[in-house]
Amino acid sequence: MAVAVLAMASLVSSIAEEAGFRGYFQVALESHFQGPAAVVIAALLIAPAHGFTQGFLWPTVLFYFLVDAMLGTSAYLTKSTLPGVLVHAMGLLIFFGFVWPQDRHRELIWGKGADTWFWIHVVQAVVFAGLGIIAFVHLARLADPKAPATARS
């Protein structure tokens, strides 16, 4: 039963957020701004809203800004919210199932320096951000009909 509730909550909120934020709000911004600017503006306006449930610490707001920018970029390049719904739902399912239940045990140690886990997460973030950028560059080449054939391969 709990698995079904988590799956449904992840799916419903992903569909609602992607349809509302990327499918409506970002598309409206794209009619007034170039695509990349619309993605950034939307992410800047949406990310702080997550603070109401996740806290307003700068790492949390930065994380949500980057996730919102990634989902916005995906919607912009694919002209669809469906890839974002899938990624968003998977991310929420992982968060609700594995991170959130353990979150109360995590200690915030301010002023004591970064521990080993912090640096492991920094390396993970850098590696996956680099891979994400490479994937988005490739997707942008595929999505651009004016790109030379060699760039689209």
N, C-alpha and C positions, 0 to 999 in steps of 0.2 A: 504494500500500500504506500509506504513512504517513497519508494522508488517512482511509482506512478505520479505522486504529488510533485516530487522534485522535477521529473521530466516535464509534466504539464506546466508547472510554474516557469521553468526555463524556456519552454516553447512559447507560451502565451506572452510573457514579458518581452521576449526577443522579437516576436512578430509585431507587437504594439510599438516598441521603441524604434525598430527599423522602419516601419510604415510611417510613423509620426515624425521622427527626427530626420531620417535619411530620405524617405519617400516623399514627404511633404515639405518640411522645413528647409532641408538642404536644397531641394529642387527649386523652391521659391527663391532662395538666395542665389542660385545659379542663374536665375533670370536677371539678376542685377549685378553680379560679380562673376569673374572668371572662376572656373571650377575649383582650382586649388585654394583660392581665397575663400570661396563658399565653404569648402571643407573645413578650413581653419576657423572661420567665424562660427560655424555651427558647433564645432568641437569646443571652442572657447565658451560658448553659451550653454552647452549641454553638460560638460564635465562637472562644473561646480554643483549641479543639481544632485549628483550622486553623493555629495557630502552630507546631505540630509539623512541618509541611511548609513553611510560608511565613514563619516567623520570628515572634518575639514583640514586634516593634516596635509601639508604640501605634497608629500610623496603619494598620498591617496588621490588628490586632485590631479597631479601630474600623470599618474597611471591612467586615470579615466580620460584625461585629455588625449593621451596617446592612443588608447583603445578607440575612443570616438573618432579620432583622426584616421586611424586604420580602417574602421568600418565605413567612414565617409569616403575615403579614397577608393575602397572596394566598390561602393555604390556608384561613385562617379565614373570609374573606369569601365565597369561592367554594364552601366545603365540599368542596374537591377538591385533590388534589396535582398533578393533570395540568397546570394552567397553570404551576405551579412547576417541574415537570420540564422543560417546554419552555424556559422562561426560563433555568433553571439549566444545561441542556445547551448552549444557545446561548452563554451567558456562558463556560462552560468551553471550548467550541470556539474562541471568540475568544481566550481567555486562552492556551490551549495552542498555538494556531496563530500568534498574532501578538505576544503580550506576553512569554510565558515564554522563547522563543528569544532575545529581545533583552535580557532582564532582567540578564544578567551584565554588559552594557555600561553599565547605568545606574549613575551615581555617586551615592552618598549624601554630600552635602556638609553636614556638621553644623557649625553655628556660622558659616557664611558667608552666611546669609540665603537667602531664597527667590528662585529665578530666574524667568524669564518663563513657562516651562512649568509651574511650580508654580501660578502664579496663573491660567493658562489652565485647569488642572485644577480649581482651586477654583471658578471661574466655572461650568465644566461641571457640577460636583457640585451647586452651588446651583440652577442652572437645572433639571437633571433631577430633583433631589429635589423641587422645587416642582411640576413636572409630574407626578411620581409621586404626590404628596400629592393633587393635584387628581383624578387618575385613581382613587385609592383612595377618596376622598370620594364620587365618582360611583358607584363600584362598591358602596360601603356603602349608598348610597341605593337602588340597584337590588336589593340583597340583602335589604333590610329590608322585609318585607311590610306593616308598619304605617306605612311612610312615605307621605305624601300623594302622589297621582298626579303632581302638578306637580314634586315632588322626584325622582321616578323617571324623568323624561324626559331 
